[in-house]
């Protein structure tokens, strides 16, 4: 009998799948390694030993109990933003207004939580109302870009970034003029007491916002890969014209994607306030949204890979804050690493596309 036997066929398929998995892993991990090598070269130019710098980051962000707890706490809002971006990107849409949605969600959540606490509301009600208010505010702030995209096909990159700028400005106005705490001289919202915030996990200082973020990422991963709704969104993202041809309500799905994505970004702001900060100060903007974009792309929109990359970034972020003080490195050097990572990611994606085009080209071309 000619042809491959079943065991041979099985081994061939296994080797092929393993090769594909290794290629995907290289496309995700490779840019990180290259970016760290490039920033290591920059550290050498600055007169800093890159091995000592990265070693100090690992020690402070991972190897000490306080550093590890701070890393895990930082992950909560970042995971919610990752879930927000995954929804939009998998549907072929760009929600780059996450910073404005995040800040507005944080301000509204703070404006709801502190007064409810002062009125003696149960902690679960205060926290739930604050998270719901933050999510709704984030979702509302994306309605205009969603409608412009759905009805006029106006580029959502431009509209979401414009709305983000307006959202950041509006958040500062609300903090300074509307929700300012009259008992303080510094413009900030009323502070939610530490004991009334999201409860810590297992007797540590790790905020339970981590669990909310993990749940959100896994839920989005399941939604996009295991449900009919997720299939519709992926179909719209892959080919909007084909989606219209088969009768999918592209406009309604577009608005739903923006609403869900922005609501998760607003929820991230609420979790940051009621789990970590306690209030919102004027001109405060951690700018998490754009920082998470390369992490989501490195994860190939896979929820579990996104968790891993967010963890790595959180270690880098927490550790670099200590390294800046200890090794005389600029506090925002992490942003340089992210910028280099974005450039490397773009280059590797372009190289991969060129290789795929060459491998798929007919012979003689």
ABEGO torsion letter per residue (X at the ends): XBEBBAAAAAAAAAAAAAAAAAAAAAAAAAAAAAAAAAAAAAAAAAGBBAAAAAAAAAAAAAABAAAAAAAAAAAAAAAAAAAAAAAAAAAGBBBAAAAAAAAAAAAAAAAAAAAAAAAGBBAAAAAAAAAAAAAAAAAAAAAAAAAAAAAAGBBAAAAAAAAAAAAAAAAAAAAAAAABBAABABBBBBBBBAAABBBBBGGBABBAAAAAAAAAAAAAAAAAAABAAAAAAAAAAABAAAAAAAGBBAAAAAAAAAAAAAAAAAAAAAAAAAAAAGBBBBGBBAGAAAAAAAAAAAAGGBAAAAAAAAAAAAAAAAAAAAAAAAAGBBAAAAAAAAAAAAAAAAAAAAAAAAAAAAAABBBGX
